[in-house]
C-alpha cells in the first residue's frame, strides 16, 4: 500500500463551508485519478460525517473547526475527520439499523439513515475520542487491477 497523494484542509463549522470543502475535495480526487464511484462514495460519507459534526458535535455553532484529510493510496482512499465537539453517544458509531419499509406511508422513518449509509459505503470505519477530540476514520476501497 503506497502513499500517492494527500488532500488536507481545515474548515469552519458551517453547512456552507462543508459544501465548499466537498466541492474542492471531489475536484482534487478527480484530478488525482480517482474513479467516479470512489469520488461519489467519498463525497457521500464526508458529507454525512461533516454535517453531523456541524449539527450534533457543534450544535450548529459556527467558528469551530473541522479538519479533513484524505490519503489517496493504491488500494483505498483513507479519510480522517477531526473535531473538538461533543463526543458520539456511547463513544462509538451507532450500530447499523435496517428500517422496515413494508409499513404504511405515515409510519415510514424520517431519518436515521446516515450512519447506515456510511457503514455500507466504507470498507473500514473507526472512531476514537482522544484529548477532547473526535477522530473518525474510514476507507473507501478501490477496485484496482495490477
C-alpha positions as CSV (number, residue, x, y, z in Angstrom):
1,X,0.0,0.0,0.0
2,X,2.0,3.0,-1.2
3,X,1.0,6.6,-0.4
4,X,0.3,8.5,-3.6
5,X,-1.2,11.8,-2.6
6,X,-2.8,13.7,0.3
7,X,-5.6,16.3,0.5
8,X,-5.9,18.3,3.7
9,X,-7.9,21.2,4.9
10,X,-9.4,22.9,8.0
11,X,-12.9,24.3,7.5
12,X,-15.3,26.3,9.6
13,X,-18.3,24.5,11.2
14,X,-21.0,25.8,8.8
15,X,-23.1,24.0,6.2
16,X,-21.7,26.3,3.5
17,X,-18.1,25.5,4.5
18,X,-18.9,21.8,4.3
19,X,-20.4,22.2,0.9
20,X,-17.4,24.1,-0.4
21,X,-15.0,21.6,1.1
22,X,-16.8,18.8,-0.6
23,X,-16.6,20.5,-3.9
24,X,-12.8,21.1,-3.5
25,X,-12.2,17.5,-2.3
26,X,-14.2,15.9,-5.1
27,X,-12.4,18.0,-7.7
28,X,-9.0,17.2,-6.1
29,X,-9.9,13.4,-6.1
30,X,-10.8,13.6,-9.8
31,X,-7.6,15.4,-10.6
32,X,-5.6,12.7,-8.8
33,X,-7.3,9.9,-10.8
34,X,-10.0,8.6,-8.5
35,X,-12.8,6.9,-10.4
36,X,-16.4,8.3,-10.2
37,X,-17.6,5.5,-7.8
38,X,-14.7,6.3,-5.4
39,X,-15.4,10.0,-5.6
40,X,-19.2,9.7,-5.1
41,X,-18.8,7.3,-2.1
42,X,-16.2,9.6,-0.5
43,X,-18.4,12.6,-1.0
44,X,-21.5,11.0,0.5
45,X,-19.6,9.7,3.5
46,X,-17.7,13.0,4.1
47,X,-21.0,15.0,3.7
48,X,-22.7,12.8,6.3
49,X,-19.8,13.0,8.7
50,X,-19.1,16.7,8.4
51,X,-22.8,17.7,8.5
52,X,-23.1,15.5,11.6
53,X,-20.2,17.4,13.2
54,X,-21.9,20.8,12.4
55,X,-25.3,19.7,13.6
56,X,-24.6,17.4,16.5
57,X,-21.0,17.8,17.7
58,X,-21.0,21.6,17.5
59,X,-24.8,22.0,17.8
60,X,-24.9,24.4,14.9
61,X,-22.3,26.7,16.4
62,X,-20.1,28.4,13.7
63,X,-16.5,29.4,14.3
64,X,-15.3,25.9,15.3
65,X,-13.0,23.8,13.1
66,X,-13.3,20.6,11.2
67,X,-10.1,19.0,10.0
68,X,-10.2,16.8,6.9
69,X,-7.5,14.6,5.5
70,X,-7.8,12.2,2.5
71,X,-4.8,10.0,1.7
72,X,-5.0,8.5,-1.8
73,X,-3.5,5.1,-1.7
74,X,-3.2,2.4,-4.3
75,X,-5.9,0.2,-2.7
76,X,-8.1,2.7,-0.9
77,X,-9.0,6.3,-0.1
78,X,-8.1,6.7,3.6
79,X,-10.0,9.5,5.2
80,X,-9.9,11.2,8.6
81,X,-12.2,13.8,10.1
82,X,-11.3,15.5,13.4
83,X,-13.4,17.9,15.5
84,X,-13.4,19.1,19.1
85,X,-17.1,19.0,19.6
86,X,-19.4,16.7,21.7
87,X,-18.5,13.0,21.7
88,X,-20.5,10.4,19.9
89,X,-23.0,8.8,22.3
90,X,-21.5,5.7,23.7
91,X,-18.2,6.7,22.3
92,X,-18.9,4.7,19.2
93,X,-20.7,4.9,15.8
94,X,-24.3,3.7,16.2
95,X,-25.0,0.2,15.1
96,X,-26.4,-0.4,11.6
97,X,-30.2,-0.2,11.8
98,X,-32.1,-1.7,8.9
99,X,-35.5,0.0,8.6
100,X,-38.7,-1.8,7.7
101,X,-40.2,-0.2,4.6
102,X,-43.2,-2.5,4.5
103,X,-45.3,-0.1,6.5
104,X,-47.9,2.5,5.9
105,X,-46.7,5.8,4.5
106,X,-47.3,7.7,7.7
107,X,-45.1,5.1,9.6
108,X,-42.1,5.4,7.3
109,X,-39.0,6.6,9.2
110,X,-37.9,10.2,8.5
111,X,-34.3,9.9,9.4
112,X,-31.6,7.6,10.9
113,X,-30.1,6.6,7.6
114,X,-26.8,8.5,7.8
115,X,-24.7,6.0,9.8
116,X,-26.1,3.0,8.0
117,X,-25.2,4.7,4.7
118,X,-21.7,5.5,6.0
119,X,-21.2,1.9,7.1
120,X,-22.5,0.5,3.8
121,X,-20.1,2.7,1.7
122,X,-16.9,2.1,3.7
123,X,-14.7,-0.9,3.9
124,X,-13.3,0.3,7.2
125,X,-14.8,2.7,9.8
126,X,-13.3,3.8,13.1
127,X,-14.0,6.3,15.9
128,X,-11.8,7.4,18.8
129,X,-12.3,10.2,21.3
130,X,-8.8,11.4,22.3
131,X,-7.7,14.6,24.2
132,X,-11.2,16.2,23.7
133,X,-11.3,15.5,20.0
134,X,-13.4,13.2,17.9
135,X,-11.4,11.2,15.3
136,X,-13.5,9.4,12.6
137,X,-11.5,7.5,10.1
138,X,-12.8,5.4,7.1
139,X,-11.6,3.8,3.9
140,X,-13.2,3.6,0.6
141,X,-11.8,0.5,-1.2
142,X,-10.5,1.0,-4.6
143,X,-11.1,-1.8,-7.2
144,X,-7.8,-1.6,-9.0
145,X,-6.1,-4.2,-11.0
146,X,-2.4,-4.5,-11.3
